[in-house]
Amino acid sequence: MNAQRNDGPALGLRQRNDGPPGFRQRNDEPFRESSVPDSRGSEKKRRRATKKSYFPSSSRTEAVSSATVAEDCLGILEANGISTEQLDDGDATDQLCNGVNSLKITKDVNKTPGRDELAYLGFFYGCEGMKRLLDTEILNVEESSHRATISLWTGNLAEFLKTAEAEGHLTEALVAQSAGLSQVIWRRTAGAYANQLSKEGHYLKASEFYLAVHMVLEAIEVLRKNGAFQPALAIALSRLPENDPVVRQLLVGLAAQAGQDGNLPLAAKCWTAVGDRVQAAEILAKMATRESLGAAAVISEDHRRSEMYAKQCLTECLMSQDREMAYRLAERLPSLGWGALLISSLKEINTILKQTNPTSEPGPSLLCRLETLCRDHKLSCDVSSVSAIQEFVRTTNAGDKTKTRQLAVAGHIAAALAARSEPQLCLNKVSLALGELHDDPSSLERMAGALFPKGTQPIQVGEALLGTALDWQCSWPELRSIQCSEAVAILHSKKTAWDEDVMVDVADAFMLEDVLFCQKLAAEIKEGEAAVADFDPEKEKTISVVGDEAEEEREQVDFTPSLTGTQTISLAGDGNWKSEGLTSEIPLPPGGLENLPPPPKQTTSFYIRFLRGKPDTVGATKEIQKLKWILSKQSALVVVYPDLTECCRKLLALLLEHNLGKLIQMDDGENETKISFSQKLARFGYYKGARLHQEFFLQHS
């Protein structure tokens, strides 16, 4: 029984490996290289790591207890109550007892297996030992997940869950394990874990666990507090009624967040969904596009802001000439029909002024075409819109001078169409539109042709503007202004075929005595104010007017009625002009207007007549005030006219160039008492026009 077998190595001895270094020999396999990974070695390492992770006290105490292994085994033997009665050999029994006694084993009653330095013995002392060991380990293990595992081993998971909840050490694994206890415990644990995640900043994951236990409002709230409005809104609209106040709160929060982040489109949609139309319109207006401004004008409940947004939209449409957008805006806001009309007018005018070869065949007038557009797009616009059009044009900056002028023309044309129910006002707006182009004859020619394709006689003007003919004897100042503008276009046009009839028609349009008188007064006032502003009393002290020169200056007749009042003049017996004093009427020279007398010389300036040699400007100031008072009593300039004196001068120069306006030679001597048309025009310009061009008229009179 005690004999040792010779077919194997002795117990406790490692078999010698005679193989080469780095190799080991197995009984059933040939040699293999030790550098190849050994799965059994890796498994050992994992077991060793697990032991250190879950049983740190046991591992530590076992490492230092190798010297007491014999005592430990005997203790285990005694604790387990193992009997030794099977040993019948007396000698062997005595030998074993003597050996045990020789070990001198002493028991320490203060040491309990499974605790403190005897923690490693807990595995061998039954349930009580294991309980003591696990209680010890759970106090020393580092990771919460390991403590949870140990609690699961012991079956005391419910208590550990309470502790983990209080300490904030819950995990997903614990939540999953709690489901094995009961649904109530799982719901409580999941809710507590959601609270823990919320405090740690993991709000998305927290909302998931809230939803898992049907805590919908808590899930929404944790997302809202952390600015995750879109996920919160998705939950609210999916789980709550649509009219729930929480939905509105989330939309308001999302709108504010989007506005701060610069996401204006999202903010506008949120405010609109909430029903805050004022805020939605404000955000849309900040986007500053034609479409957003138009929508802001429609959405806003504030009438003042709505009007402001509408004007901004119209301005953008105006700059880009987006007529379709203006039509859509007018469709939504019928009160803004005048804006669409204005933009349509501007687009039509821009097209007209860009034409290089306009058609010679007369078609519908510009106002007729605009009326058709208004009818097709159902634009409502009447005389009440005239003031709105004028105010919009006045406050709009179109940029450069050309665009500003085109906008002014479009404004007058749109106002004329809106005022068709009042014929004289309609003609007034058209005359103002043409007046804007007096400094640009080529554009004036195109515009006059588009407005009046058949001419500017009363019947033709009425049909083109009003759809009905005016009376032949119509003498409205507005009609005269329109005819005068057409004459300016004819005067500067390269297409004009000049003959006697055209010459007379153009001259009739320019020779408007009441208008010339007002323009002359205005020119004299302007000259007088400039002279008074430049007056220097010290300089005038050095000027002495004596001798023949002064006498001649005093005897000179002033042919400027607007300066010294209306004078009666006549020819003396020696053939020189003589003044008969001031009268309230201007008597016609001999022969009437058809035979104005030859002018004597150019009228002196305002400075010479009222300031030269004077110590002050009192007399000149009185004269200017008198001229202003006279001008204020006139009514000829209720509409715009070009500078008729300049027009007469250019017409005279053109007649001389084309060799027109001369008398036809006759044999009966009748020509001796008549003057040519060019002379009549020159004398008319001299007597009736401003002093600036008297020298030219005097030369050809």
C-alpha positions in Angstrom: 0.0 0.0 0.0 2.8 2.3 0.8 5.0 1.1 -2.0 5.8 3.7 -4.5 5.0 3.1 -8.1 7.8 3.3 -10.6 5.8 4.1 -13.7 5.5 7.8 -13.1 7.1 10.7 -11.3 6.9 11.0 -7.5 3.9 13.0 -6.0 4.7 16.7 -5.8 7.6 16.6 -8.3 7.5 18.3 -11.7 8.4 16.1 -14.6 11.6 17.1 -16.3 11.4 18.5 -19.7 14.3 17.4 -21.8 13.2 19.2 -24.8 15.0 22.2 -26.3 14.5 25.6 -24.5 11.3 27.3 -25.3 9.4 24.0 -25.9 7.4 21.8 -23.7 6.3 18.2 -24.2 2.8 16.8 -23.9 1.9 13.1 -23.5 -0.3 13.1 -26.6 1.3 15.8 -28.8 4.7 16.5 -30.3 6.8 19.5 -29.3 5.4 22.9 -30.2 6.8 26.4 -29.9 6.0 28.1 -26.6 5.6 31.5 -28.3 2.2 30.4 -29.8 -0.6 31.8 -27.6 -1.9 29.2 -25.2 -5.7 29.5 -24.6 -5.3 27.8 -21.3 -2.7 30.4 -20.2 -5.1 33.2 -21.2 -7.9 31.6 -19.3 -5.7 31.4 -16.2 -4.9 35.1 -16.5 -8.6 35.9 -16.7 -9.4 33.8 -13.7 -6.6 35.5 -11.8 -7.8 39.0 -12.8 -11.4 38.0 -11.8 -10.2 36.8 -8.4 -8.4 40.0 -7.7 -11.3 42.1 -8.9 -14.1 40.4 -6.9 -12.1 39.0 -4.0 -9.4 41.6 -3.2 -9.3 40.8 0.6 -9.2 37.0 0.0 -6.4 37.3 -2.6 -4.4 39.6 -0.3 -4.6 37.5 2.8 -4.0 34.3 1.0 -0.8 35.6 -0.5 0.6 36.1 3.0 -0.7 32.8 4.5 1.4 30.2 2.9 3.2 29.5 6.2 0.0 28.6 7.9 -1.4 26.3 5.2 -1.1 23.2 7.5 -2.9 24.9 10.4 -5.5 26.1 7.9 -6.1 22.6 6.6 -6.5 21.2 10.0 -8.9 23.9 10.9 -10.9 23.2 7.9 -10.9 19.5 8.7 -12.1 20.2 12.2 -14.7 22.7 11.0 -16.1 20.2 8.6 -16.2 17.4 11.3 -14.3 14.8 9.2 -13.8 11.5 11.2 -10.6 9.6 11.5 -12.0 6.3 12.8 -11.1 4.5 9.6 -7.5 4.5 10.5 -7.2 1.0 12.1 -3.4 0.8 12.2 -2.5 1.8 15.8 1.0 2.6 14.9 -0.1 4.9 12.1 -2.6 6.6 14.4 0.0 7.2 17.0 2.3 8.4 14.4 -0.3 11.0 13.0 -1.2 12.2 16.5 2.4 12.6 17.4 2.9 14.6 14.1 0.0 16.9 14.8 1.2 17.5 18.3 4.6 18.3 17.0 3.1 21.1 14.9 2.2 22.9 18.2 -1.1 24.3 16.7 -2.8 26.9 18.9 -6.2 28.5 18.2 -6.9 32.2 18.4 -10.4 32.6 19.4 -10.5 36.2 18.3 -9.9 35.3 14.7 -12.9 34.3 12.5 -12.4 32.6 9.2 -13.8 34.8 6.4 -12.9 38.1 8.1 -9.8 40.3 8.3 -6.6 38.3 7.7 -8.5 35.0 7.6 -10.8 36.3 4.8 -9.4 33.7 2.4 -10.7 30.9 4.6 -14.3 31.9 4.0 -14.5 29.6 1.0 -14.0 26.6 3.3 -16.2 27.3 6.3 -19.7 26.7 4.8 -22.5 29.2 4.5 -21.5 31.3 7.5 -17.9 31.5 6.3 -18.9 32.5 2.8 -21.3 35.1 4.2 -18.5 36.6 6.3 -16.2 36.6 3.3 -18.6 38.3 0.9 -19.5 40.9 3.6 -15.8 41.6 3.8 -15.2 41.7 0.1 -18.2 44.0 -0.6 -16.7 46.6 1.7 -13.3 46.5 0.0 -14.2 46.0 -3.7 -13.5 49.2 -5.7 -16.0 49.1 -8.6 -19.8 49.5 -8.0 -20.5 46.9 -10.7 -18.5 44.3 -8.7 -20.3 45.1 -5.5 -23.5 44.6 -7.4 -22.3 41.3 -8.7 -21.4 40.2 -5.2 -24.8 41.3 -3.9 -26.4 39.3 -6.7 -24.4 36.2 -5.6 -25.6 36.6 -2.1 -29.2 37.1 -3.2 -29.3 40.5 -1.3 -29.8 42.6 -4.5 -32.8 44.6 -3.2 -30.8 46.1 -0.3 -27.9 46.9 -2.5 -30.2 48.6 -5.0 -31.4 50.9 -2.2 -27.8 51.7 -1.2 -26.7 52.3 -4.9 -29.7 54.5 -5.4 -28.9 56.6 -2.3 -25.2 56.9 -3.3 -25.9 57.5 -7.0 -24.1 54.4 -8.2 -26.8 52.7 -10.2 -26.0 51.2 -13.6 -27.8 49.8 -16.5 -26.9 46.3 -15.4 -28.4 46.9 -12.0 -31.6 48.2 -13.6 -31.7 45.1 -15.8 -31.1 42.8 -12.8 -33.7 44.6 -10.7 -36.3 43.3 -13.2 -35.7 39.8 -11.7 -36.9 40.9 -8.3 -40.3 42.5 -9.3 -41.8 45.0 -11.7 -42.3 47.5 -8.8 -38.6 47.4 -7.9 -37.6 47.6 -11.5 -39.8 50.7 -12.1 -38.4 52.4 -9.0 -34.8 51.5 -9.9 -35.2 52.7 -13.5 -36.8 56.0 -12.4 -34.0 56.5 -9.9 -31.4 55.7 -12.5 -33.0 58.3 -14.8 -32.7 60.9 -12.1 -29.1 59.9 -11.6 -28.4 60.3 -15.4 -30.1 63.6 -15.4 -27.9 65.0 -12.6 -24.8 63.6 -14.5 -25.8 65.5 -17.7 -26.8 62.4 -19.7 -30.2 63.9 -20.5 -31.0 61.9 -23.6 -30.3 58.6 -21.9 -32.3 59.8 -18.9 -35.3 60.6 -21.0 -35.1 57.0 -22.4 -35.4 55.5 -18.9 -38.1 57.9 -17.9 -40.1 56.8 -21.0 -39.4 53.1 -20.2 -41.3 53.6 -16.9 -44.0 55.8 -18.5 -42.8 59.0 -16.9 -43.5 61.1 -20.0 -43.6 64.5 -18.4 -40.3 63.9 -16.6 -38.7 62.8 -19.9 -39.9 66.0 -21.6 -38.8 68.2 -18.8 -35.3 66.8 -18.6 -34.9 67.4 -22.4 -36.4 70.9 -22.2 -34.1 72.0 -19.4 -31.1 70.9 -21.4 -32.2 72.7 -24.6 -33.2 69.5 -26.5 -36.5 71.0 -27.6 -36.9 69.0 -30.8 -36.7 65.5 -29.1 -38.9 66.9 -26.3 -41.4 68.1 -28.9 -41.4 64.8 -30.7 -42.2 63.0 -27.4 -44.9 65.6 -26.5 -46.7 65.4 -29.9 -46.5 61.6 -29.8 -47.6 61.1 -26.2 -49.7 64.1 -25.3 -52.8 65.8 -26.7 -52.0 68.4 -29.4 -53.6 71.2 -27.3 -51.6 70.4 -24.2 -49.8 73.5 -22.8 -46.5 71.6 -22.8 -46.5 71.6 -26.6 -46.8 75.4 -26.7 -44.1 75.8 -24.1 -41.7 73.6 -26.1 -42.5 75.5 -29.3 -41.8 78.8 -27.6 -38.5 77.5 -26.2 -37.5 76.1 -29.6 -38.4 79.5 -31.3 -36.2 81.4 -28.7 -33.3 79.0 -29.1 -33.5 79.1 -32.9 -33.6 82.9 -32.8 -30.5 83.0 -30.6 -28.6 80.6 -32.9 -29.5 82.6 -36.0 -31.8 79.9 -37.4 -34.4 82.5 -38.4 -36.5 80.2 -40.7 -37.0 77.7 -37.8 -37.8 80.4 -35.4 -40.4 81.9 -37.7 -42.1 78.6 -38.2 -42.2 78.0 -34.4 -43.7 81.4 -33.7 -46.3 80.9 -36.4 -47.2 77.5 -35.0 -47.6 79.0 -31.6 -49.9 81.6 -32.9 -47.7 84.6 -32.0 -48.1 86.4 -35.3 -46.3 89.5 -34.2 -43.1 87.6 -33.3 -43.3 85.5 -36.4 -43.6 88.6 -38.6 -40.7 90.2 -36.9 -38.5 87.2 -37.5 -39.5 87.0 -41.1 -38.8 90.6 -41.6 -35.2 90.1 -40.3 -34.6 87.7 -43.1 -35.1 90.6 -45.5 -36.0 88.7 -48.6 -39.0 89.6 -50.8 -40.9 86.5 -49.9 -40.2 86.8 -46.2 -41.2 90.5 -46.1 -44.4 89.7 -48.0 -45.2 86.9 -45.6 -44.5 89.2 -42.6 -46.9 91.8 -44.0 -49.6 89.2 -44.3 -49.0 87.5 -40.9 -48.5 90.5 -38.7 -51.5 91.6 -36.7 -50.0 95.0 -35.9 -51.4 97.3 -38.7 -48.5 99.7 -38.4 -45.8 97.0 -38.7 -47.8 95.2 -41.4 -47.7 98.4 -43.5 -44.0 98.8 -42.8 -43.2 95.2 -43.9 -45.4 95.6 -47.0 -43.5 98.8 -48.0 -40.2 97.0 -47.5 -41.4 94.1 -49.6 -42.5 96.5 -52.3 -39.1 98.3 -52.2 -37.3 95.0 -52.7 -39.7 94.1 -55.6 -39.2 97.6 -57.0 -35.4 97.3 -57.0 -35.6 93.9 -58.7 -38.7 94.7 -60.7 -40.3 91.5 -59.5 -43.8 92.1 -60.7 -45.0 88.6 -60.0 -44.2 88.9 -56.3 -45.9 92.2 -56.1 -49.0 90.6 -57.7 -49.0 87.8 -55.0 -48.7 90.4 -52.3 -51.6 92.4 -53.7 -53.6 89.2 -53.9 -53.1 88.6 -50.2 -53.4 92.2 -49.2 -55.8 93.9 -51.6 -55.1 97.3 -50.1 -51.6 97.1 -51.6 -52.8 97.0 -55.2 -51.3 100.4 -55.8 -47.8 98.8 -55.0 -48.2 96.2 -57.8 -49.4 98.9 -60.1 -46.4 101.0 -59.3 -44.0 98.2 -60.0 -45.8 97.3 -63.2 -45.5 101.0 -64.3 -41.8 101.0 -63.5 -41.2 97.8 -65.5 -43.1 99.1 -68.5 -41.3 102.4 -68.3 -37.9 100.7 -68.1 -38.8 98.7 -71.2 -39.9 101.8 -73.1 -36.8 103.8 -72.2 -34.5 100.9 -73.3 -36.0 100.7 -76.8 -33.6 101.8 -79.4 -36.0 101.5 -82.4 -39.6 102.0 -81.1 -42.3 100.9 -83.5 -43.7 103.6 -85.7 -47.2 102.1 -85.8 -49.4 103.5 -82.9 -50.7 100.9 -80.5 -52.5 101.1 -77.2 -51.3 103.8 -74.9 -49.2 103.1 -71.8 -52.2 103.7 -69.5 -54.4 101.4 -71.5 -51.8 98.6 -71.2 -51.5 99.2 -67.4 -55.3 99.2 -67.1 -55.4 95.8 -68.8 -52.7 94.4 -66.4 -54.7 95.6 -63.4 -57.9 94.0 -64.7 -56.1 90.7 -65.4 -54.6 90.5 -61.9 -57.6 92.0 -60.2 -55.7 94.9 -58.7 -57.9 97.4 -56.9 -56.6 100.9 -57.1 -58.5 104.2 -57.1 -58.0 107.9 -56.4 -57.5 107.2 -52.7 -54.3 105.4 -53.5 -52.6 108.5 -55.0 -51.3 109.8 -51.7 -49.9 106.4 -50.8 -48.1 106.1 -54.1 -46.6 109.6 -53.8 -45.5 109.0 -50.2 -43.9 105.7 -51.1 -42.0 107.2 -54.0 -40.9 110.2 -51.9 -39.4 108.0 -49.1 -37.7 105.4 -51.4 -34.1 105.7 -52.3 -33.6 104.1 -55.7 -29.8 104.6 -55.8 -28.4 106.5 -58.7 -30.0 109.5 -60.5 -31.3 107.6 -63.4 -33.2 105.0 -61.3 -34.6 107.8 -59.1 -35.9 109.6 -62.1 -37.5 106.5 -63.5 -39.1 105.8 -60.2 -40.5 109.3 -60.0 -42.0 108.9 -63.6 -43.5 105.5 -62.6 -45.0 107.0 -59.5 -46.7 109.8 -61.5 -47.9 107.3 -64.1 -49.3 104.9 -61.5 -51.0 107.9 -59.7 -52.5 109.0 -63.1 -54.0 105.6 -63.7 -55.4 105.5 -60.1 -56.9 109.0 -60.6 -58.7 108.3 -63.9 -62.0 109.0 -62.3 -60.8 112.7 -61.9 -59.7 113.7 -65.4 -57.8 116.9 -64.5 -55.9 115.2 -61.7 -55.0 112.4 -64.1 -53.6 114.9 -66.7 -51.7 116.6 -63.9 -49.9 113.4 -63.0 -49.0 112.7 -66.6 -47.7 116.2 -67.0 -45.5 115.7 -63.9 -44.2 112.4 -65.3 -43.2 114.1 -68.6 -41.7 117.0 -66.6 -39.3 114.6 -64.9 -37.7 114.0 -68.4 -37.3 117.5 -69.6 -33.6 117.3 -69.1 -33.4 114.0 -71.1 -35.0 114.7 -74.5 -34.5 111.2 -75.9 -36.3 109.6 -73.0 -39.0 112.3 -73.1 -39.6 111.4 -76.8 -40.0 107.7 -76.1 -42.3 108.4 -73.1 -44.4 110.9 -74.9 -44.8 108.4 -77.8 -45.8 105.6 -75.4 -48.4 107.8 -73.6 -49.8 109.6 -76.6 -49.2 107.4 -79.7 -51.6 109.6 -81.8 -50.6 113.0 -80.5 -51.4 115.5 -77.8 -54.5 117.3 -79.2 -57.4 117.3 -76.6 -59.3 114.5 -78.3 -56.3 112.3 -78.6 -55.1 113.0 -75.0 -58.5 112.1 -73.6 -58.7 108.8 -75.5 -55.1 107.9 -74.4 -55.5 108.7 -70.8 -59.2 108.6 -69.9 -60.7 106.4 -72.6 -62.9 109.3 -73.7 -62.1 112.3 -75.8 -61.7 115.8 -74.2 -63.4 118.8 -75.7 -61.6 120.6 -78.5 -61.6 123.9 -76.5 -60.1 122.3 -73.4 -57.7 124.9 -71.9 -56.5 123.1 -68.8 -53.0 124.1 -67.7 -52.2 120.4 -67.5 -53.0 119.9 -71.1 -50.8 122.9 -72.1 -48.0 121.4 -70.1 -48.4 118.0 -71.8 -48.3 119.7 -75.2 -45.3 121.8 -74.2 -43.4 118.6 -73.2 -44.3 117.0 -76.5 -42.9 120.1 -78.2 -39.6 119.8 -76.3 -39.4 116.2 -77.5 -40.0 117.3 -81.1 -37.5 120.1 -80.8 -34.7 117.7 -79.8 -35.7 114.7 -81.9 -33.5 113.7 -84.8 -36.5 112.2 -86.5 -38.4 115.5 -86.8 -39.1 116.6 -90.4 -39.1 120.3 -90.0 -41.4 122.4 -92.1 -43.5 125.5 -91.6 -46.4 123.7 -90.0 -44.2 121.9 -87.5 -42.4 125.2 -86.8 -45.7 127.0 -86.0 -47.0 124.1 -83.8 -43.9 124.0 -81.7 -43.7 127.8 -81.4 -47.3 127.9 -80.2 -46.5 125.4 -77.5 -43.6 127.5 -76.3 -45.1 131.0 -76.6 -47.1 131.0 -73.4 -47.0 134.5 -72.1 -48.4 133.9 -68.6 -45.9 131.1 -68.0 -43.0 133.1 -69.4 -44.0 136.0 -67.1 -43.8 133.8 -64.0 -40.6 132.2 -65.1 -39.1 135.6 -65.7 -40.1 136.8 -62.2 -38.6 133.7 -60.7 -35.3 134.3 -62.7 -35.2 137.9 -61.5 -35.8 136.9 -57.9 -33.0 134.4 -58.1 -30.6 136.9 -59.7 -31.5 139.6 -57.1 -31.0 137.2 -54.1 -27.6 136.2 -55.5 -26.6 139.9 -55.9 -27.7 140.8 -52.4 -25.8 137.8 -51.0 -22.6 139.0 -52.8 -23.1 142.7 -51.9 -20.1 144.5 -50.3 -20.8 148.0 -48.9 -17.1 148.9 -48.7 -16.5 148.1 -52.3 -19.5 150.2 -53.4 -18.1 153.3 -51.8 -15.3 153.4 -54.4 -17.8 153.4 -57.2 -18.9 156.9 -58.4 -21.4 157.4 -61.2 -20.9 160.9 -62.6 -20.9 162.8 -65.9 -22.3 161.7 -69.1 -22.2 158.0 -68.2 -24.4 158.6 -65.1 -26.8 160.7 -67.1 -27.1 158.1 -69.8 -27.7 155.5 -67.1 -30.6 157.6 -65.7 -32.2 158.2 -69.0 -32.0 154.6 -70.1 -35.5 153.0 -70.3 -35.8 149.8 -68.4 -37.5 147.1 -70.5 -37.9 144.7 -67.6 -41.5 145.0 -66.4 -41.0 142.5 -63.7 -38.5 144.7 -61.9 -39.8 148.2 -61.9 -43.5 147.6 -62.5 -45.4 147.7 -65.7 -44.2 150.5 -68.0 -45.9 152.3 -70.9 -43.3 152.9 -73.6 -43.5 154.6 -76.9 -41.3 155.9 -79.7 -40.4 159.6 -79.5 -40.3 161.9 -82.6 -36.5 161.4 -82.8 -37.0 157.6 -83.1 -35.8 156.8 -79.6 -37.8 154.9 -76.9 -39.5 157.0 -74.2 -41.1 155.8 -70.9 -44.6 157.1 -70.2 -44.5 155.9 -66.6 -45.9 152.9 -64.8 -49.4 151.5 -65.5 -51.3 148.5 -64.4 -51.5 147.1 -67.9 -49.0 146.4 -70.6 -50.1 148.3 -73.7 -49.3 146.4 -76.9 -46.8 148.1 -79.1 -48.0 149.3 -82.5 -49.1 146.4 -84.7 -49.9 144.1 -81.7 -48.0 140.9 -81.0 -47.7 140.2 -84.7 -45.4 143.3 -85.1 -43.5 143.8 -81.9 -41.1 146.8 -82.2 -37.4 146.2 -82.5 -35.8 146.0 -79.0 -33.4 148.8 -78.2 -30.6 147.1 -76.1 -30.1 144.5 -73.5 -31.6 145.2 -70.1 -29.0 145.9 -67.3 -28.5 143.5 -64.4 -30.3 143.6 -61.0 -27.0 144.7 -59.4 -26.6 147.7 -61.6 -30.2 148.8 -61.2 -30.5 148.3 -57.4 -27.1 147.8 -55.7 -24.4 149.6 -57.7 -23.1 152.5 -55.7 -25.6 152.0 -52.9 -24.6 152.0 -49.2 -26.9 149.1 -48.3 -29.3 146.6 -49.7 -32.6 148.1 -48.4 -33.9 149.1 -51.9 -32.9 145.8 -53.5 -34.5 143.8 -50.7 -37.8 145.8 -51.1 -37.7 145.0 -54.9 -37.2 141.3 -54.3 -40.1 141.2 -51.8 -42.3 143.0 -54.3 -41.4 140.5 -57.0 -42.1 137.6 -54.7 -45.5 139.1 -53.9 -46.3 139.5 -57.6 -45.3 135.9 -58.3 -47.4 134.6 -55.4 -50.5 136.1 -57.2 -49.9 134.2 -60.4 -51.5 130.8 -61.1 -49.7 129.8 -64.3 -47.2 127.5 -62.6 -49.7 125.1 -61.1 -48.1 122.5 -63.4 -44.5 121.9 -64.5 -43.1 123.6 -67.6 -39.7 123.5 -69.2 -37.6 126.8 -69.4 -39.7 128.4 -72.2 -37.1 131.1 -72.8 -34.5 128.5 -73.4 -36.9 126.6 -75.6 -37.6 129.7 -77.7 -33.9 130.3 -78.1 -33.2 126.7 -79.2 -36.2 126.9 -81.6 -34.9 130.1 -83.1 -31.4 128.6 -83.6 -32.9 125.6 -85.2 -35.1 127.7 -87.6 -32.1 129.6 -88.6 -30.2 126.4 -89.2 -32.9 125.0 -91.4 -33.5 128.3 -93.1 -37.1 128.5 -91.9 -39.3 131.3 -90.8 -38.4 133.8 -93.5 -40.7 136.1 -95.4 -41.7 135.1 -98.9 -40.7 137.8 -101.4 -43.7 139.5 -103.1 -43.8 142.2 -105.7 -46.6 144.4 -104.2 -44.4 145.8 -101.5 -46.4 144.2 -98.7 -43.3 142.7 -97.2 -42.1 146.1 -96.2 -44.6 146.3 -93.4 -44.2 142.7 -92.2 -41.5 140.9 -90.3 -40.5 137.2 -90.6 -41.5 134.5 -88.2 -38.0 134.1 -86.9 -37.9 137.9 -86.1 -41.3 137.6 -84.3 -39.9 134.7 -82.3 -36.8 136.7 -81.4 -38.7 139.8 -80.4 -41.1 137.7 -78.4 -38.2 136.1 -76.5 -36.6 139.4 -75.9 -39.7 141.1 -74.4 -41.3 138.1 -72.7 -38.4 135.9 -71.8 -35.8 136.0 -69.0 -33.0 138.5 -69.2 -30.3 135.8 -69.6 -30.9 135.3 -73.3 -31.7 138.8 -74.4 -28.5 139.3 -76.2 -29.2 136.3 -78.5 -32.7 137.5 -79.2 -31.5 141.0 -79.8 -29.1 139.8 -82.4 -31.8 138.0 -84.5 -34.7 140.4 -83.9 
